[in-house]
Amino acid sequence: MSPPWHPERLAARLPFLRRRARLRAEVAAFLAARGYTEVETPVLQPCPGMEPNLDPFATRYAAKLGAETRALFLQFSPEFAMKKLLAGGAGPIFQFARVFRNGEAGPQHQPEFTMLEWYRPGLDLAGLMDETEALIRAVCPEGLRRGGAVVPTDRPFARITVAEAFARFVGVDVLARAGDAAALAAASGVALRTGETWQDLFFRLLLERVEPAIGHEAPAFLTHWPASEAALSRRDPFDPRVALRFELFAAGVELANAYEELTDAAEQRARFAAWRAERLAATGEDRVPDEDFLAALAFGLPACAGIALGFDRLAMLASDARTIEDVLWLPVV
């Protein structure tokens, strides 16, 4: 096969790539009109992110040849850096960031890709859903397209909690069985696999039964995740069993992950410690948290909401591209 820069292959991708370029400009204009400032933060970070299931790209920094070196990583997300700016008083900000996940490849995955993230102080989860819906509708008025199917964007986006989705599509009260893998498997009518944890089974059921059922009549927000899956979001003060988090789905594609952000530095440190131990046990890698990020949280992250949207995936659905490679000027793999 010819390389992706070859005139024939590039010509085949140009319609998708030009739609991508227009989409980026339209997104930036939409956010700027709402008072957001575009920022740029370093790709190299002392910690790539703490998610134990993600593998980083590592490198080493030396101030000059022969000097003592220290490890740096290509970021999973600009989230830590952008939250530092929020703590410093930057106000509403957005970024098209280059991010990296080692080992990822496939029709919707590349090891290097573009993440669109934006954060607004004072915004809650419902307000962020409203804003995300308005953005998608503004930049993709023709709908989101995949394989000839069209998901319209000119109608209200669906909003369904994880508990409602599991009750409807799996037939189980997932919150009542939180942490009990055997009980969740029995209630769901599936066999628990060897070594499968509650979290493993939760995501298996999500992938097999929930995700295929939503986001076809209109894009769908899947909200209020079990507290064990809070990540960097805060718990719902009215129901501590769940976290103030949503993911956005359309045409069988996960487009975005969003939080009403956790601002408690002590709780964040405790979550990082748990993730660190999980990663160490699984791989032998001791991933040290970004202490500067934790210091920024302790200094005072304002109440805010933020979202990470896979920009390449949005470009796929905006242009009806077949794979993520079609909307990349030069795919890495």
N, C-alpha and C positions, 0 to 999 in steps of 0.2 A: 504494500500500500504506500502511496506517495505521502510525504510529510504534510502536516496541516497548513504550512505556508505555500504549498504548491498552488499555482494559479487556479487549477480546476477545483481543488478542495476549498480554497479560500472563496472563490466565486460562489460556490454552493452555500457557504455560510453567510455571505455578505448581507442578504436581506434580514437575517436574524441579528447580525451584529449591528446593523444600522438601527434596527428597532431598539436594541439594547442602548445604543448611544442616546437616542431620543428619550428613552425611558429614564435614564440617569438624569438628564437635564430637567425632565418634568418633575421627578421626585425632589431634586434639589430646589426647584422653584416653589413647589408646594410647601416644603418645610420652611424655606426662607420667608415665604409670605405669612407663615404662622409664628414668626419671631425666632426661629431657630438659627443658630450660628454654626456653620460647618467648621469642624476642627480636624486636625491631623495629630495623631499620637504615635509613638514609636512602635514599630513592629517587633523589635527585640525587647524582651521583658525578662526580669529576674525569675518570674514564674509564669508559665504559659497559660495557667488556669488550673483549677484544682479538681475538675471533673475526673474521677478515677478511671472512667471507661475510655478516655481519650488519650492517644499517644502523641507526644510532642516531637518536633524537630529541635535538636539541641546544637549549640555552637559554643565557641569559647572566645572571650574578649581579652586582649592584652593591650595595655596603654601604649606600649612600644615593644618592638621585637625583643624577646628574651625576658620581658617583665612577667611578674606573676599574673596568671590568668584567672578568670572566673567564668562560670557557666552563665550563658544567656540562652533564651528560647524564643522561637517564633511563636507568636501568640495564637491561642485558640480563638480569642475574641478581644476586642479593645475595651471590654467592660471595666476591668480594673482601672485602666488609665482614664477612661471617661468619667468614672465615678470620682476619681481624684480631682478632676476639674470641677465637677459639681460641688464637691466639698469646698473648693476654693472660691466658689461664687460665679462660675461661668454662665449659669442660667441655662435655658434650653439649648441643647447641642445635638448635632448629628454628625455622622461620619460614614463614608464608604471605605471600609477597612479591608486590607488584605489579611486573610487569616489562614491558618495552617492546621491540618489534622493528618498525622502520619498514618499511612496504610490505607487511606480511604480512596476508593475509585469505583466507578459504576455509572449507570445512566443519569443519576442525580447527584453524584459525588465526584469531587476532585480533591487531591491533597492540599492544593492552594486555591482559594476562591474568595469572592467578595461578599462581605457581610455589611449590610446597612443597619446601623444602630442609631437610635435616637432616644433621648431622655428629656423629660420635662419636670422640673420641680413643681410640686403642688398638684400634679395629676394623679388620679387614682386609676385602678384597673379598668373600671367601666369607661372612664374618659379616654383611656388609651385605646380601648376597643373602638370607640366612636371615631377617634382620630385615624386609626389604622384603616377602618372601613372607608372613611372619606378619602384617604390617600389612594387606596386601591381603586376606588370608583373614579377618581379624577385622572389617574394615569393609565387606567385600563378600561375605558368606557365601553369598549367593544366586547368585554368579557375576558375570561381566562380560558385558554384553549389548550387541549391536549388530545392528540390522536383523533382529531375530527369532532370531539365533544366540546361543547362550550358551557362554561359555568358563568351565568350572567352576574354582573356586578351592579346592575341598576335596581336591585331589590334588596331588602334588608338582609344582612348577613345573619346566619343562624348563630345562636348562643346556647350552648348546652354544657352543663357541668359534667365532670368525669363521672360522678355518681349517677347522674341521669343517663349518661351514655352506656355505662356498664349495666344498669338496670334494663335499658331498652334493648341493647344488642347482645349482651352476654347473659342476661337474666339473673344477675347476682347483685347483692348489696356489697359493693367492694369495700366501703368504709367499715362496715361491721366486721369484715374479715381482714382488716389491715394487719400485716405482719404475720399472718397465719397462712402459709403457703398451702398446706394440706387442706384447710377449710375452703380456701378460694378455689382450689382445683376441684374438690368434690362438688361444690355448689355450681361450678361452671361446666361440669360434665367432661373434664379432661383429665388425662393421667399426668401426674406430676413426674417430670423427668428427673433422672439421676442428678443430684447436686443442684437442682433448680431452686432458687430462693424465691421469696414472695415477690421481690422486685422483678426478677427474671420472668416470672409467670404473669405479673401485671403487664409488663411490656409485650409479652407474647400475645396475650388476649387483646391488648390495645392494637397491636399491629394486624392481627388476624381477623378480628371481629368489629372493632370500633372504627379504625381509620378507613377501611373500605366502604363504610356505610355513611360517611359524612362528607360534606363539601362538594356535592354534585348539583343540587338544585340551586345553591348559592354557597359562597365561601362560608366556612363554619369556624367559630371560636370554640375551642374545647377548654373549659375554665375550671377553676377551683380544684386543683390537683391534690391528691393525698399528701398529708404533711411530710411524709417520708421522702417525697419527690419535690420538696420546696425549692431545692437548689439555692439561689440567692434571693428568693422572694420571702416576704414576711407572711406569717400565718394569719389567717382570717381571725380577727378579734372576736367575731360572733360565733365561730365554729373552729376551734383549734385543731380539729381533725383534718382541715384542709389548708392549703396555701393559696395566696392570691397570685395565681399564675395562669396564663392561657397559652395555648398554641393555636395557630391558624392553619387550616387545611383547605385545599381547593383542588379538584380534579385528581384526587389521590396523592397529592403532594403536600408534605409539611412545609409551609412557607416561613413560619415565624415562631419564636418563643419569647414570651414577655412576662415581666414581673411587676407587681407593686413592690418596690425594692426594700430589702431588709436594710435597716439603718442601725441596728444594734450590733456594735463591734464585738461584744462578748459572745453573743449567740453565733455570729459569723465565725469567730475564732473556733468555737466548739464544733461547728459543722466542718470547717476545714480540717480539724484534728481527726474527725471521724473519717473523712475522705482520705486523708493522708495515711491513716492506718489501713484502710481498705486497699489502697493502691500498693502499699508496701507488702501486705500479705499476698496480694495477687501476683505482683511482678517483681518484687524486690527493689523497686525504685522508691526512694524516699524523696517525695516532692515537697519542697519547703515553701510555705505560703509567702506571699508578698507582704512583708511587714509594713511597707510604705502604704499599701492599700488599707491594711487594718488600722494604721495610724490615721489615715484620712477619714475612715468611718468613725473612729473615736473622736476626732476633731469635730465632726458633725456633718454627715451627709444629710441634705435636706430631704424631707418626705417627697418622694418622686416615683414615677413609673418609667420603665424603659423597655425597649424591644430590640431584638436581634432578628432581622429578616434576611433570608438568603436571597441576595440580589440576583445571582445567576439563575436561581429557580424562578424568580418572578419574571426575569427576561425570557425564560423558556416558555412560560405560560402566556406571556404577553404576545409572543411571536409565533406560537404553535410549533416551537422547535421540538425535535424528536428526543434529543438528549442534551445534557448540559454542555457537551463539547461543541454543539452547534452555536452556542452563544458566547464562546470564549475565543478571543483573537488567536491565542496560541495555547492550547491545553497543555498542562504539565505531563499528563499521562493519557 
